[in-house]
């Protein structure tokens, strides 16, 4: 479970960006939905990581990683939404 909650968000975040870029390049809106879904699952797995650290009582790990995790989650969300907005704008033309 620990491997899933630590590497899962990284892999799914990169997948979200790749799918968004592929949707932009190929004009396939279905890839855009997969991109948004993988971004959502990546953020969910990041929350599950925090939950498991909290349940084990490792507050020091939470304090050490909270700033970086919040910044990375914001960057993941903003870039994914920007890519998918570009896909939708391009599909309207």
Secondary structure, DSSP 8 states (H G I E B T S, - for coil): -HHHHHHHHHHHHHHHHHHHHHHHHHT-HHHHHHHHHHHHHHHHHHHHHHHHHHHHT-HHHHHHHHHHHHHHHHHHHHHHHHHHHHHHHHHH-
